[in-house]
Amino acid sequence: MNKLKRLFITMTAFIIACVCMLGLMACSKEDIVKAKFNIEIYNYTDSEMDSFTLDVDLYRHLAPKTVNAISKYIKDGYYDNTVFYKLDEHSKQFMIGDLKYDPELQENEGFYLNEEMPTVEGEFKHGGTTGSNLKHNNGTVGLWRTWAAQDVSYNMGRTGTDSGRATLFMPTARMQAYDDYFCVFGVYDVEDTENKKTVLALTSTFSNENYKEFVIYYTREADGSLAFHCVNADNFFKDDIENLYEAKAGSAELACYNYYTIQVPMNAQGQVAALIKSAKIK
């Protein structure tokens, strides 16, 4: 009788363990959102735009608020026709999301701001979340911060705990200083054939001498709003600009609206050479 009882207990424990394991596996699958980005990159050899794709896994179980927000933006077409660029002094990452491009526009070199989305609470260690523990390596996607001028030193990376809105960044190398201060919510397989082609083409586009530098700056209007401007870096003279906006140290103003330099690859026709044409949740 005791043997039967022990056998029954053992079998019951085994069944419970299997059910739990299957449940965990199911949750894991449900918590990874699949996204595909359709990208166009200029081929300087053939003088035409080539089509590429990038498949990214969005880790909702690590950063649910961020992934839910980004997934919605993808479905709504937020990232369509957004420009790949690099920020001055941040050469180890691609930026996408906040800048769009229309070659027909006569002002601001054809660039214009994407819609400003609500701030997403920082899902990283110094924002109070321990689940988003992914490191900033090549092959990851993170949410760029909405910098606020919190102190005189402008050491915003160590003081702010908010996260971002909808601008994404893709590290091209190990960025240890970002760990725990930005939300990494996506991962793509760097060994996947199509992903590898896409990243190689992007890297090559930025490494040639065909990119241009532009300065993005803002002026404060009479009603207190900020007006967006984009000019060729050679034509930017800070002292000649009236009402130039700069975030004040010790205030809650967003320093992301300070003037800054970006690098954008351009094709033979003087148009943007790397952009997301569309994106979707698979």
ChimeraX attribute file (.defattr): number of C-alpha atoms within 10 A of each C-alpha:
attribute: neighborCount
match mode: 1-to-1
recipient: residues
	/A:1	6
	/A:2	7
	/A:3	8
	/A:4	9
	/A:5	10
	/A:6	11
	/A:7	12
	/A:8	12
	/A:9	12
	/A:10	12
	/A:11	12
	/A:12	12
	/A:13	12
	/A:14	12
	/A:15	12
	/A:16	12
	/A:17	12
	/A:18	12
	/A:19	12
	/A:20	12
	/A:21	12
	/A:22	12
	/A:23	12
	/A:24	12
	/A:25	12
	/A:26	11
	/A:27	12
	/A:28	13
	/A:29	12
	/A:30	12
	/A:31	18
	/A:32	17
	/A:33	18
	/A:34	16
	/A:35	20
	/A:36	16
	/A:37	19
	/A:38	17
	/A:39	24
	/A:40	23
	/A:41	25
	/A:42	23
	/A:43	18
	/A:44	15
	/A:45	6
	/A:46	8
	/A:47	11
	/A:48	14
	/A:49	15
	/A:50	15
	/A:51	14
	/A:52	19
	/A:53	19
	/A:54	22
	/A:55	20
	/A:56	22
	/A:57	20
	/A:58	27
	/A:59	24
	/A:60	20
	/A:61	18
	/A:62	23
	/A:63	24
	/A:64	17
	/A:65	15
	/A:66	27
	/A:67	24
	/A:68	14
	/A:69	16
	/A:70	23
	/A:71	19
	/A:72	13
	/A:73	17
	/A:74	18
	/A:75	14
	/A:76	12
	/A:77	13
	/A:78	21
	/A:79	27
	/A:80	21
	/A:81	22
	/A:82	25
	/A:83	25
	/A:84	25
	/A:85	25
	/A:86	21
	/A:87	17
	/A:88	13
	/A:89	9
	/A:90	11
	/A:91	16
	/A:92	15
	/A:93	20
	/A:94	21
	/A:95	24
	/A:96	22
	/A:97	25
	/A:98	20
	/A:99	19
	/A:100	22
	/A:101	20
	/A:102	14
	/A:103	12
	/A:104	9
	/A:105	11
	/A:106	9
	/A:107	12
	/A:108	16
	/A:109	18
	/A:110	16
	/A:111	23
	/A:112	18
	/A:113	13
	/A:114	17
	/A:115	13
	/A:116	10
	/A:117	14
	/A:118	10
	/A:119	15
	/A:120	19
	/A:121	18
	/A:122	25
	/A:123	29
	/A:124	25
	/A:125	17
	/A:126	19
	/A:127	18
	/A:128	13
	/A:129	16
	/A:130	14
	/A:131	13
	/A:132	21
	/A:133	17
	/A:134	21
	/A:135	19
	/A:136	23
	/A:137	18
	/A:138	19
	/A:139	20
	/A:140	24
	/A:141	25
	/A:142	24
	/A:143	26
	/A:144	20
	/A:145	25
	/A:146	21
	/A:147	23
	/A:148	25
	/A:149	23
	/A:150	22
	/A:151	14
	/A:152	11
	/A:153	9
	/A:154	17
	/A:155	13
	/A:156	17
	/A:157	16
	/A:158	12
	/A:159	16
	/A:160	18
	/A:161	22
	/A:162	22
	/A:163	22
	/A:164	23
	/A:165	22
	/A:166	27
	/A:167	20
	/A:168	21
	/A:169	22
	/A:170	22
	/A:171	19
	/A:172	17
	/A:173	14
	/A:174	16
	/A:175	14
	/A:176	10
	/A:177	11
	/A:178	16
	/A:179	18
	/A:180	23
	/A:181	21
	/A:182	27
	/A:183	33
	/A:184	31
	/A:185	28
	/A:186	25
	/A:187	19
	/A:188	19
	/A:189	16
	/A:190	16
	/A:191	10
	/A:192	11
	/A:193	10
	/A:194	15
	/A:195	19
	/A:196	17
	/A:197	16
	/A:198	21
	/A:199	18
	/A:200	11
	/A:201	19
	/A:202	23
	/A:203	14
	/A:204	13
	/A:205	22
	/A:206	22
	/A:207	11
	/A:208	10
	/A:209	9
	/A:210	15
	/A:211	19
	/A:212	16
	/A:213	19
	/A:214	22
	/A:215	20
	/A:216	20
	/A:217	23
	/A:218	20
	/A:219	20
	/A:220	15
	/A:221	12
	/A:222	8
	/A:223	6
	/A:224	8
	/A:225	10
	/A:226	16
	/A:227	13
	/A:228	15
	/A:229	17
	/A:230	21
	/A:231	18
	/A:232	15
	/A:233	16
	/A:234	10
	/A:235	9
	/A:236	15
	/A:237	9
	/A:238	10
	/A:239	7
	/A:240	8
	/A:241	12
	/A:242	9
	/A:243	12
	/A:244	17
	/A:245	18
	/A:246	18
	/A:247	19
	/A:248	17
	/A:249	15
	/A:250	13
	/A:251	13
	/A:252	13
	/A:253	16
	/A:254	15
	/A:255	20
	/A:256	15
	/A:257	20
	/A:258	16
	/A:259	18
	/A:260	16
	/A:261	18
	/A:262	21
	/A:263	19
	/A:264	22
	/A:265	27
	/A:266	21
	/A:267	20
	/A:268	13
	/A:269	8
	/A:270	13
	/A:271	16
	/A:272	25
	/A:273	26
	/A:274	26
	/A:275	25
	/A:276	23
	/A:277	18
	/A:278	19
	/A:279	24
	/A:280	19
	/A:281	16
	/A:282	8
